[in-house]
Amino acid sequence: MERLLADTGRINLVVSGKHTAAQWLDLDAARRHCEAGASIWHWASTYEGEDPEVILACAGGIPTVETLAAAALLRRDLPDARIRVVNIVDLCVLTPPDRHPHGMADAGFRELFGTDTPVVLDFHGYPSAVHQLLHGRPEPERFHVRGYVEEGSTTTPYDLLARNGVSRHDLVITALGHLHGRATVTGDLAAAHARHRDRLREEIRRTGTDPTEITEWKWQR
């Protein structure tokens, strides 16, 4: 908002949500993050300076919550896995700089996403929109974009996420599928998360509300 209110020479559209939103960064960090358009959230990552095995990326309020929750589950289940978390506030940084003025330079893009690391990217809109932006970047097929696929109607927030394959458990399952060299462990973990997701959905159908493990989840540093 600080940037938008100081902006001139263009039209800015502000969409305000109705619900309380989490605050992940302090003001100085938020300013740097918004200026960059996307950055690594080191406090949520576990790769300790080494090359990550998988990158969890997110754009949008709810996708950020689900991605952080997925990172926390992976941290709990596979504490030695090297996970990088990248948050995006300006989707246009994904575009090559010769196609959009906000496009991130190749060096900056590599710093965030590497060159061959699998990326699980959770987005609040249609996945095809992100794939279009990534066209022209090296190896765009390594980006596994999850988003709205028009599943569900009047239901609970978690059930709607699960129906569209973007719940925290679905993101964990997708990430586990790209942690190469750990097949003996990741297969069982993925199956366990799928069963837990399905049990949550059964409970939601019975009660009509999301369970507290979803509604009261908080990031534990």
SULSUL-V192542 format. One record per pair of residues at least 12 apart in sequence whose ideal C-beta (glycine too) atoms are under 10 Angstrom apart, sorted by the first residue. I is the first residue (numbers start at 1). GAP is how many residues later the second one is. D is the distance in Angstrom with one decimal. If there is no record, write none. Layout:
i:I gap:GAP d:D
i:I gap:GAP d:D
//
This chain:
i:1 gap:13 d:7.4
i:1 gap:15 d:9.8
i:1 gap:33 d:9.8
i:2 gap:25 d:9.0
i:2 gap:28 d:9.0
i:2 gap:29 d:7.5
i:2 gap:32 d:8.3
i:3 gap:28 d:8.5
i:3 gap:31 d:6.1
i:3 gap:32 d:8.1
i:4 gap:30 d:9.9
i:17 gap:44 d:6.7
i:17 gap:45 d:9.5
i:19 gap:42 d:8.8
i:19 gap:43 d:9.6
i:19 gap:138 d:9.3
i:21 gap:40 d:5.5
i:21 gap:41 d:9.3
i:21 gap:43 d:9.3
i:21 gap:44 d:9.0
i:22 gap:39 d:7.7
i:22 gap:40 d:10.0
i:22 gap:42 d:7.6
i:22 gap:43 d:6.3
i:22 gap:46 d:8.6
i:22 gap:195 d:10.0
i:22 gap:196 d:8.5
i:22 gap:197 d:8.0
i:24 gap:17 d:7.4
i:24 gap:19 d:8.9
i:24 gap:20 d:8.5
i:24 gap:40 d:7.1
i:24 gap:41 d:9.3
i:24 gap:44 d:7.8
i:24 gap:63 d:7.7
i:24 gap:195 d:7.8
i:25 gap:14 d:9.5
i:25 gap:16 d:8.4
i:25 gap:18 d:9.4
i:25 gap:62 d:8.9
i:29 gap:12 d:9.4
i:29 gap:14 d:9.6
i:30 gap:59 d:9.1
i:33 gap:54 d:7.1
i:33 gap:55 d:9.7
i:33 gap:56 d:6.4
i:33 gap:57 d:9.8
i:34 gap:55 d:5.7
i:34 gap:56 d:7.8
i:35 gap:54 d:9.7
i:35 gap:55 d:9.5
i:36 gap:52 d:9.8
i:36 gap:53 d:8.4
i:36 gap:54 d:8.3
i:36 gap:57 d:7.7
i:36 gap:68 d:8.2
i:36 gap:72 d:7.9
i:36 gap:76 d:9.2
i:37 gap:51 d:7.1
i:37 gap:52 d:6.1
i:37 gap:53 d:3.4
i:37 gap:54 d:8.4
i:37 gap:55 d:7.3
i:37 gap:56 d:3.8
i:37 gap:57 d:8.9
i:37 gap:65 d:6.3
i:37 gap:66 d:9.4
i:37 gap:67 d:6.7
i:37 gap:71 d:9.2
i:38 gap:19 d:8.0
i:38 gap:20 d:10.0
i:38 gap:21 d:8.3
i:38 gap:48 d:6.2
i:38 gap:49 d:6.7
i:38 gap:50 d:4.2
i:38 gap:51 d:6.8
i:38 gap:52 d:6.8
i:38 gap:53 d:8.7
i:38 gap:54 d:9.9
i:38 gap:55 d:5.0
i:38 gap:56 d:7.8
i:38 gap:66 d:7.1
i:38 gap:70 d:8.6
i:38 gap:71 d:9.0
i:38 gap:74 d:6.0
i:38 gap:75 d:9.1
i:39 gap:46 d:9.9
i:39 gap:47 d:7.1
i:39 gap:48 d:6.7
i:39 gap:49 d:8.7
i:39 gap:50 d:8.7
i:39 gap:54 d:9.8
i:39 gap:69 d:9.6
i:39 gap:72 d:9.4
i:39 gap:73 d:7.3
i:40 gap:12 d:9.5
i:40 gap:15 d:9.0
i:40 gap:17 d:9.8
i:40 gap:44 d:6.1
i:40 gap:45 d:7.0
i:40 gap:46 d:5.6
i:40 gap:47 d:8.3
i:40 gap:71 d:7.9
i:40 gap:72 d:6.3
i:40 gap:73 d:9.7
i:41 gap:15 d:9.5
i:41 gap:17 d:9.4
i:41 gap:23 d:9.2
i:41 gap:26 d:9.4
i:41 gap:27 d:8.2
i:41 gap:30 d:8.8
i:41 gap:43 d:8.7
i:41 gap:44 d:4.6
i:41 gap:45 d:7.1
i:41 gap:46 d:5.5
i:42 gap:42 d:8.7
i:42 gap:43 d:8.3
i:43 gap:42 d:8.5
i:43 gap:176 d:8.9
i:43 gap:178 d:6.7
i:44 gap:12 d:8.3
i:44 gap:20 d:9.9
i:44 gap:23 d:8.4
i:44 gap:24 d:5.8
i:44 gap:27 d:5.2
i:44 gap:28 d:8.1
i:44 gap:31 d:8.7
i:44 gap:39 d:8.3
i:44 gap:40 d:8.9
i:44 gap:41 d:4.1
i:44 gap:42 d:9.6
i:44 gap:43 d:8.6
i:44 gap:175 d:7.4
i:44 gap:177 d:9.0
i:45 gap:26 d:7.6
i:45 gap:30 d:9.4
i:45 gap:37 d:8.4
i:45 gap:38 d:5.9
i:45 gap:39 d:4.8
i:45 gap:40 d:5.0
i:45 gap:41 d:8.7
i:46 gap:25 d:7.8
i:46 gap:28 d:7.8
i:46 gap:29 d:5.7
i:46 gap:32 d:8.9
i:46 gap:33 d:7.4
i:46 gap:34 d:8.4
i:46 gap:35 d:6.6
i:46 gap:36 d:6.3
i:46 gap:37 d:4.8
i:46 gap:38 d:8.2
i:46 gap:39 d:8.8
i:47 gap:34 d:8.6
i:47 gap:35 d:3.8
i:47 gap:36 d:6.3
i:47 gap:37 d:5.3
i:47 gap:38 d:9.6
i:47 gap:70 d:9.9
i:48 gap:34 d:7.3
i:49 gap:33 d:9.5
i:50 gap:32 d:5.6
i:50 gap:34 d:10.0
i:51 gap:31 d:7.0
i:51 gap:33 d:9.0
i:51 gap:63 d:6.9
i:51 gap:64 d:10.0
i:51 gap:65 d:9.5
i:51 gap:66 d:7.0
i:52 gap:29 d:8.9
i:52 gap:30 d:4.7
i:52 gap:31 d:6.1
i:52 gap:32 d:3.8
i:52 gap:33 d:9.3
i:52 gap:34 d:9.7
i:52 gap:61 d:9.7
i:52 gap:62 d:7.2
i:52 gap:65 d:5.8
i:52 gap:66 d:9.4
i:52 gap:67 d:9.6
i:53 gap:25 d:9.4
i:53 gap:27 d:9.8
i:53 gap:28 d:6.0
i:53 gap:29 d:4.6
i:53 gap:30 d:7.1
i:53 gap:31 d:8.8
i:53 gap:64 d:7.4
i:53 gap:65 d:8.1
i:53 gap:122 d:9.0
i:53 gap:125 d:7.9
i:53 gap:126 d:5.4
i:53 gap:127 d:7.4
i:53 gap:128 d:8.5
i:53 gap:129 d:8.4
i:54 gap:20 d:8.6
i:54 gap:27 d:7.6
i:54 gap:28 d:7.9
i:54 gap:29 d:6.1
i:54 gap:30 d:7.7
i:54 gap:63 d:6.8
i:54 gap:64 d:5.3
i:54 gap:65 d:7.6
i:54 gap:66 d:6.6
i:54 gap:90 d:9.5
i:54 gap:120 d:9.1
i:54 gap:121 d:5.1
i:54 gap:122 d:8.6
i:54 gap:123 d:9.3
i:54 gap:124 d:5.1
i:54 gap:125 d:5.8
i:54 gap:126 d:9.0
i:55 gap:27 d:9.9
i:55 gap:28 d:7.7
i:55 gap:29 d:4.6
i:55 gap:30 d:7.7
i:55 gap:31 d:5.9
i:55 gap:57 d:7.9
i:55 gap:58 d:6.1
i:55 gap:59 d:7.1
i:55 gap:62 d:5.5
i:55 gap:63 d:7.1
i:55 gap:64 d:4.5
i:55 gap:65 d:7.2
i:55 gap:66 d:8.3
i:55 gap:87 d:9.2
i:55 gap:88 d:9.2
i:55 gap:120 d:9.0
i:55 gap:123 d:9.4
i:56 gap:12 d:8.5
i:56 gap:14 d:6.2
i:56 gap:15 d:5.6
i:56 gap:18 d:8.1
i:56 gap:27 d:6.2
i:56 gap:28 d:7.2
i:56 gap:29 d:5.1
i:56 gap:30 d:7.3
i:56 gap:31 d:9.6
i:56 gap:63 d:8.0
i:56 gap:64 d:5.5
i:56 gap:65 d:8.2
i:56 gap:66 d:7.7
i:56 gap:115 d:6.9
i:56 gap:116 d:9.3
i:56 gap:118 d:9.4
i:56 gap:119 d:6.4
i:57 gap:27 d:8.6
i:57 gap:28 d:7.6
i:57 gap:29 d:4.3
i:57 gap:30 d:7.5
i:57 gap:31 d:6.3
i:57 gap:37 d:9.3
i:57 gap:55 d:8.1
i:57 gap:56 d:7.5
i:57 gap:62 d:5.5
i:57 gap:63 d:7.0
i:57 gap:64 d:4.2
i:57 gap:65 d:7.2
i:57 gap:66 d:8.8
i:57 gap:73 d:9.5
i:57 gap:86 d:8.1
i:57 gap:87 d:9.8
i:57 gap:88 d:9.0
i:58 gap:12 d:9.2
i:58 gap:13 d:9.6
i:58 gap:27 d:7.8
i:58 gap:28 d:7.6
i:58 gap:29 d:5.8
i:58 gap:30 d:6.8
i:58 gap:62 d:9.1
i:58 gap:63 d:7.1
i:58 gap:64 d:4.7
i:58 gap:65 d:7.6
i:58 gap:66 d:9.0
i:58 gap:88 d:9.7
i:58 gap:108 d:9.8
i:58 gap:113 d:8.9
i:59 gap:27 d:9.5
i:59 gap:28 d:7.6
i:59 gap:29 d:4.1
i:59 gap:30 d:7.4
i:59 gap:31 d:8.8
i:59 gap:32 d:5.7
i:59 gap:35 d:8.9
i:59 gap:62 d:7.4
i:59 gap:63 d:7.5
i:59 gap:64 d:5.1
i:59 gap:65 d:6.8
i:59 gap:66 d:8.5
i:59 gap:71 d:7.7
i:59 gap:86 d:9.8
i:59 gap:88 d:9.1
i:60 gap:27 d:9.7
i:60 gap:28 d:8.6
i:60 gap:29 d:9.3
i:60 gap:31 d:9.3
i:60 gap:62 d:7.7
i:60 gap:63 d:6.4
i:60 gap:64 d:3.2
i:60 gap:65 d:7.7
i:60 gap:87 d:8.9
i:60 gap:106 d:9.9
i:61 gap:63 d:7.4
i:62 gap:60 d:8.7
i:62 gap:62 d:6.2
i:62 gap:95 d:7.6
i:62 gap:98 d:9.6
i:62 gap:99 d:7.3
i:62 gap:104 d:8.3
i:63 gap:24 d:9.3
i:63 gap:25 d:9.3
i:63 gap:58 d:8.6
i:63 gap:59 d:3.9
i:63 gap:60 d:6.1
i:63 gap:61 d:5.4
i:63 gap:62 d:9.6
i:63 gap:83 d:8.3
i:63 gap:84 d:8.0
i:63 gap:98 d:9.1
i:63 gap:103 d:6.8
i:63 gap:108 d:8.9
i:64 gap:21 d:9.4
i:64 gap:23 d:6.1
i:64 gap:24 d:9.2
i:64 gap:25 d:9.6
i:64 gap:58 d:8.1
i:64 gap:60 d:9.3
i:65 gap:57 d:9.7
i:65 gap:92 d:9.9
i:65 gap:96 d:9.7
i:65 gap:103 d:8.1
i:65 gap:149 d:9.7
i:65 gap:152 d:7.7
i:65 gap:153 d:10.0
i:65 gap:154 d:8.9
i:66 gap:56 d:6.0
i:66 gap:80 d:9.3
i:66 gap:92 d:9.2
i:66 gap:95 d:6.4
i:66 gap:100 d:6.3
i:66 gap:101 d:6.2
i:66 gap:102 d:4.6
i:66 gap:103 d:9.1
i:66 gap:104 d:8.5
i:66 gap:105 d:6.1
i:66 gap:106 d:9.8
i:66 gap:148 d:9.7
i:66 gap:151 d:9.7
i:67 gap:18 d:6.7
i:67 gap:19 d:9.1
i:67 gap:20 d:8.0
i:67 gap:53 d:8.2
i:67 gap:54 d:8.9
i:67 gap:55 d:5.1
i:67 gap:79 d:9.7
i:67 gap:99 d:9.3
i:67 gap:101 d:7.7
i:67 gap:104 d:6.2
i:67 gap:108 d:9.7
i:68 gap:17 d:7.1
i:68 gap:19 d:8.9
i:68 gap:100 d:8.4
i:68 gap:149 d:9.0
i:68 gap:150 d:9.8
i:68 gap:151 d:5.6
i:69 gap:98 d:8.7
i:69 gap:99 d:3.9
i:69 gap:100 d:8.8
i:69 gap:102 d:8.2
i:69 gap:103 d:8.7
i:69 gap:144 d:9.7
i:69 gap:145 d:8.5
i:69 gap:148 d:5.7
i:69 gap:149 d:9.6
i:69 gap:150 d:8.1
i:70 gap:13 d:9.1
i:70 gap:15 d:9.2
i:70 gap:50 d:8.2
i:70 gap:52 d:8.2
i:70 gap:96 d:9.9
i:70 gap:97 d:8.6
i:70 gap:98 d:4.5
i:70 gap:99 d:7.7
i:70 gap:100 d:8.4
i:70 gap:101 d:3.9
i:70 gap:102 d:4.8
i:70 gap:103 d:9.2
i:70 gap:104 d:8.8
i:70 gap:105 d:6.7
i:70 gap:123 d:9.4
i:71 gap:12 d:5.9
i:71 gap:13 d:9.3
i:71 gap:14 d:5.3
i:71 gap:97 d:8.9
i:71 gap:100 d:8.7
i:71 gap:101 d:8.9
i:71 gap:104 d:8.8
i:71 gap:148 d:8.8
i:72 gap:96 d:8.3
i:72 gap:100 d:9.7
i:72 gap:145 d:8.3
i:72 gap:146 d:9.6
i:72 gap:147 d:6.7
i:72 gap:148 d:6.9
i:73 gap:95 d:6.4
i:73 gap:96 d:7.6
i:73 gap:98 d:8.7
i:73 gap:99 d:5.1
i:73 gap:102 d:9.4
i:73 gap:103 d:9.9
i:73 gap:116 d:9.2
i:73 gap:120 d:7.3
i:73 gap:123 d:9.6
i:74 gap:94 d:9.9
i:74 gap:97 d:9.1
i:74 gap:98 d:6.0
i:74 gap:101 d:6.3
i:74 gap:102 d:7.8
i:74 gap:105 d:8.7
i:74 gap:115 d:8.9
i:74 gap:119 d:9.9
i:75 gap:145 d:9.3
i:76 gap:144 d:9.7
i:77 gap:95 d:7.9
i:77 gap:99 d:8.7
i:77 gap:108 d:8.7
i:77 gap:109 d:9.3
i:77 gap:112 d:5.5
i:77 gap:115 d:8.4
i:77 gap:116 d:8.4
i:78 gap:94 d:9.7
i:78 gap:97 d:9.5
i:78 gap:98 d:8.1
i:78 gap:101 d:7.4
i:78 gap:104 d:7.5
i:78 gap:107 d:7.1
i:78 gap:108 d:7.9
i:78 gap:111 d:7.3
i:80 gap:102 d:9.5
i:81 gap:94 d:8.6
i:81 gap:95 d:9.0
i:81 gap:98 d:6.2
i:81 gap:101 d:7.7
i:81 gap:104 d:9.6
i:81 gap:105 d:9.2
i:82 gap:35 d:9.6
i:82 gap:97 d:9.1
i:83 gap:37 d:9.9
i:83 gap:92 d:7.5
i:83 gap:96 d:9.0
i:84 gap:28 d:8.3
i:84 gap:29 d:8.7
i:84 gap:30 d:8.3
i:84 gap:33 d:7.7
i:84 gap:35 d:9.1
i:86 gap:25 d:9.9
i:86 gap:26 d:5.3
i:86 gap:27 d:7.0
i:86 gap:33 d:7.9
i:86 gap:35 d:8.4
i:87 gap:25 d:9.9
i:88 gap:24 d:8.9
i:88 gap:33 d:8.1
i:88 gap:34 d:10.0
i:88 gap:35 d:8.5
i:88 gap:42 d:9.3
i:90 gap:12 d:5.7
i:90 gap:13 d:10.0
i:90 gap:14 d:9.0
i:91 gap:32 d:7.9
i:91 gap:34 d:8.8
i:91 gap:38 d:7.7
i:91 gap:39 d:7.0
i:91 gap:42 d:6.1
i:92 gap:12 d:8.8
i:92 gap:41 d:6.9
i:93 gap:12 d:9.6
i:93 gap:15 d:8.0
i:93 gap:16 d:7.9
i:93 gap:19 d:8.7
i:93 gap:40 d:8.8
i:94 gap:15 d:7.9
i:94 gap:18 d:9.6
i:94 gap:19 d:9.0
i:94 gap:27 d:8.9
i:94 gap:36 d:6.8
i:94 gap:37 d:9.7
i:94 gap:38 d:9.5
i:94 gap:39 d:4.3
i:94 gap:40 d:5.6
i:94 gap:41 d:9.6
i:94 gap:42 d:9.8
i:94 gap:43 d:7.2
i:94 gap:46 d:9.5
i:94 gap:49 d:8.8
i:95 gap:14 d:9.8
i:95 gap:37 d:8.7
i:95 gap:38 d:4.8
i:95 gap:39 d:7.9
i:95 gap:40 d:8.2
i:95 gap:41 d:7.5
i:95 gap:42 d:8.3
i:96 gap:13 d:8.3
i:96 gap:37 d:9.1
i:96 gap:38 d:9.0
i:96 gap:39 d:8.2
i:96 gap:40 d:4.3
i:96 gap:41 d:6.3
i:96 gap:42 d:9.9
i:97 gap:12 d:9.0
i:97 gap:39 d:9.8
i:98 gap:38 d:8.0
i:99 gap:34 d:8.6
i:99 gap:36 d:8.3
i:99 gap:37 d:6.4
i:100 gap:33 d:8.1
i:103 gap:30 d:8.9
i:103 gap:33 d:9.0
i:103 gap:34 d:9.6
i:104 gap:33 d:9.5
i:106 gap:31 d:8.5
i:106 gap:32 d:8.3
i:109 gap:25 d:9.8
i:109 gap:28 d:6.6
i:109 gap:29 d:8.6
i:110 gap:27 d:9.7
i:110 gap:28 d:8.3
i:113 gap:21 d:9.6
i:113 gap:24 d:8.1
i:113 gap:25 d:9.3
i:113 gap:26 d:9.6
i:113 gap:29 d:8.5
i:113 gap:30 d:8.0
i:114 gap:24 d:9.7
i:114 gap:25 d:9.5
i:114 gap:28 d:8.8
i:115 gap:22 d:9.9
i:115 gap:23 d:6.0
i:115 gap:24 d:7.0
i:115 gap:27 d:9.0
i:116 gap:22 d:8.4
i:116 gap:23 d:6.2
i:116 gap:26 d:6.5
i:117 gap:22 d:9.5
i:117 gap:25 d:7.0
i:117 gap:61 d:8.9
i:118 gap:21 d:9.8
i:118 gap:23 d:9.7
i:118 gap:24 d:5.2
i:118 gap:25 d:8.2
i:118 gap:26 d:6.7
i:118 gap:56 d:9.2
i:118 gap:57 d:8.2
i:118 gap:59 d:8.8
i:118 gap:60 d:3.9
i:118 gap:61 d:8.6
i:118 gap:62 d:8.4
i:119 gap:15 d:9.4
i:119 gap:20 d:9.8
i:119 gap:21 d:9.6
i:119 gap:23 d:6.0
i:119 gap:24 d:4.8
i:119 gap:25 d:6.7
i:119 gap:26 d:8.5
i:119 gap:56 d:9.8
i:119 gap:59 d:8.7
i:120 gap:23 d:8.4
i:120 gap:24 d:5.1
i:120 gap:25 d:8.4
i:120 gap:26 d:6.9
i:120 gap:50 d:9.7
i:120 gap:51 d:6.0
i:120 gap:52 d:9.2
i:120 gap:53 d:9.8
i:120 gap:54 d:5.0
i:120 gap:55 d:5.1
i:120 gap:56 d:9.9
i:120 gap:57 d:9.1
i:120 gap:58 d:7.0
i:121 gap:13 d:8.9
i:121 gap:22 d:5.6
i:121 gap:23 d:6.9
i:121 gap:24 d:4.8
i:121 gap:25 d:7.0
i:121 gap:26 d:8.5
i:121 gap:50 d:9.7
i:121 gap:53 d:10.0
i:122 gap:22 d:9.8
i:122 gap:23 d:8.1
i:122 gap:24 d:5.2
i:122 gap:25 d:7.2
i:122 gap:39 d:9.5
i:122 gap:43 d:9.7
i:122 gap:44 d:5.5
i:122 gap:45 d:9.7
i:122 gap:46 d:9.3
i:122 gap:48 d:9.1
i:122 gap:49 d:6.0
i:122 gap:52 d:9.3
i:123 gap:22 d:6.0
i:123 gap:23 d:7.0
i:123 gap:24 d:4.1
i:123 gap:25 d:8.0
i:123 gap:43 d:8.2
i:124 gap:23 d:6.8
i:124 gap:24 d:6.9
i:124 gap:42 d:8.6
i:125 gap:20 d:10.0
i:125 gap:22 d:5.7
i:125 gap:23 d:5.9
i:126 gap:19 d:9.2
i:126 gap:21 d:5.7
i:126 gap:22 d:5.9
i:126 gap:23 d:7.8
i:126 gap:24 d:8.6
i:127 gap:16 d:9.5
i:127 gap:17 d:9.1
i:127 gap:18 d:4.0
i:127 gap:19 d:6.5
i:127 gap:20 d:4.2
i:127 gap:21 d:8.0
i:127 gap:22 d:7.4
i:127 gap:37 d:9.9
i:127 gap:38 d:9.8
i:127 gap:39 d:9.6
i:128 gap:17 d:8.3
i:128 gap:19 d:8.4
i:128 gap:21 d:10.0
i:129 gap:16 d:8.7
i:129 gap:18 d:7.8
i:129 gap:19 d:9.8
i:130 gap:13 d:7.3
i:130 gap:15 d:4.6
i:130 gap:16 d:9.5
i:130 gap:17 d:7.1
i:131 gap:12 d:7.4
i:131 gap:14 d:6.1
i:131 gap:16 d:9.9
i:133 gap:12 d:9.8
i:142 gap:36 d:8.6
i:144 gap:27 d:9.8
i:144 gap:30 d:6.0
i:144 gap:31 d:8.9
i:144 gap:33 d:8.7
i:144 gap:34 d:7.2
i:146 gap:15 d:9.8
i:146 gap:18 d:7.9
i:146 gap:19 d:5.7
i:146 gap:20 d:4.8
i:146 gap:21 d:9.6
i:146 gap:24 d:7.0
i:146 gap:25 d:6.8
i:146 gap:28 d:6.8
i:147 gap:17 d:7.3
i:147 gap:18 d:8.7
i:147 gap:19 d:6.5
i:148 gap:12 d:9.3
i:148 gap:13 d:9.8
i:148 gap:16 d:5.6
i:148 gap:17 d:9.7
i:148 gap:18 d:7.7
i:149 gap:14 d:8.5
i:149 gap:15 d:5.2
i:149 gap:16 d:6.9
i:149 gap:17 d:8.7
i:150 gap:13 d:9.6
i:150 gap:14 d:7.9
i:151 gap:12 d:4.0
i:151 gap:13 d:4.9
i:151 gap:14 d:8.0
i:151 gap:15 d:9.9
i:152 gap:12 d:6.7
i:155 gap:46 d:9.5
i:155 gap:49 d:7.6
i:155 gap:50 d:9.0
i:155 gap:53 d:9.0
i:155 gap:55 d:9.8
i:156 gap:44 d:9.8
i:156 gap:45 d:9.2
i:156 gap:48 d:5.3
i:156 gap:49 d:9.5
i:156 gap:51 d:9.0
i:156 gap:52 d:7.2
i:156 gap:53 d:6.3
i:156 gap:54 d:4.7
i:156 gap:55 d:9.5
i:156 gap:58 d:8.6
i:156 gap:59 d:9.3
i:157 gap:47 d:9.8
i:157 gap:52 d:9.9
i:157 gap:53 d:6.1
i:157 gap:57 d:7.8
i:157 gap:58 d:8.4
i:158 gap:39 d:9.0
i:158 gap:42 d:6.6
i:158 gap:43 d:7.9
i:158 gap:45 d:10.0
i:158 gap:46 d:6.7
i:158 gap:51 d:9.5
i:158 gap:52 d:4.5
i:158 gap:53 d:7.9
i:158 gap:55 d:9.5
i:158 gap:56 d:4.8
i:158 gap:57 d:8.3
i:159 gap:41 d:8.3
i:159 gap:42 d:5.8
i:159 gap:44 d:10.0
i:159 gap:45 d:5.0
i:159 gap:46 d:8.0
i:159 gap:49 d:9.8
i:159 gap:50 d:10.0
i:159 gap:51 d:7.5
i:159 gap:55 d:9.8
i:160 gap:50 d:10.0
i:161 gap:36 d:9.7
i:161 gap:49 d:9.7
i:161 gap:53 d:9.1
i:162 gap:35 d:5.8
i:162 gap:36 d:8.5
i:162 gap:38 d:7.6
i:162 gap:39 d:5.8
i:162 gap:42 d:8.8
i:163 gap:38 d:8.6
i:167 gap:26 d:9.6
i:167 gap:30 d:6.2
i:167 gap:33 d:8.4
i:167 gap:34 d:9.2
i:167 gap:47 d:8.7
i:168 gap:25 d:8.7
i:168 gap:29 d:8.6
i:168 gap:46 d:8.3
i:168 gap:49 d:8.3
i:169 gap:21 d:9.4
i:169 gap:23 d:9.5
i:169 gap:24 d:4.6
i:169 gap:25 d:7.1
i:169 gap:26 d:9.4
i:169 gap:27 d:6.2
i:169 gap:28 d:3.9
i:169 gap:29 d:9.0
i:169 gap:31 d:7.9
i:169 gap:32 d:10.0
i:170 gap:23 d:8.3
i:170 gap:24 d:8.5
i:170 gap:27 d:6.9
i:171 gap:22 d:9.5
i:172 gap:14 d:9.8
i:172 gap:17 d:7.8
i:172 gap:18 d:7.5
i:172 gap:20 d:9.7
i:172 gap:21 d:5.1
i:172 gap:22 d:9.4
i:172 gap:24 d:9.7
i:172 gap:25 d:9.1
i:173 gap:13 d:9.2
i:173 gap:16 d:8.5
i:173 gap:17 d:4.6
i:173 gap:18 d:8.7
i:173 gap:19 d:9.7
i:173 gap:20 d:5.4
i:173 gap:21 d:6.1
i:173 gap:24 d:8.2
i:174 gap:16 d:8.8
i:175 gap:15 d:9.1
i:176 gap:12 d:9.6
i:176 gap:13 d:5.7
i:176 gap:14 d:4.6
i:176 gap:15 d:9.7
i:176 gap:17 d:7.7
i:177 gap:13 d:6.7
i:196 gap:17 d:9.5
i:199 gap:12 d:9.5
i:200 gap:13 d:7.9
i:200 gap:14 d:7.2
//
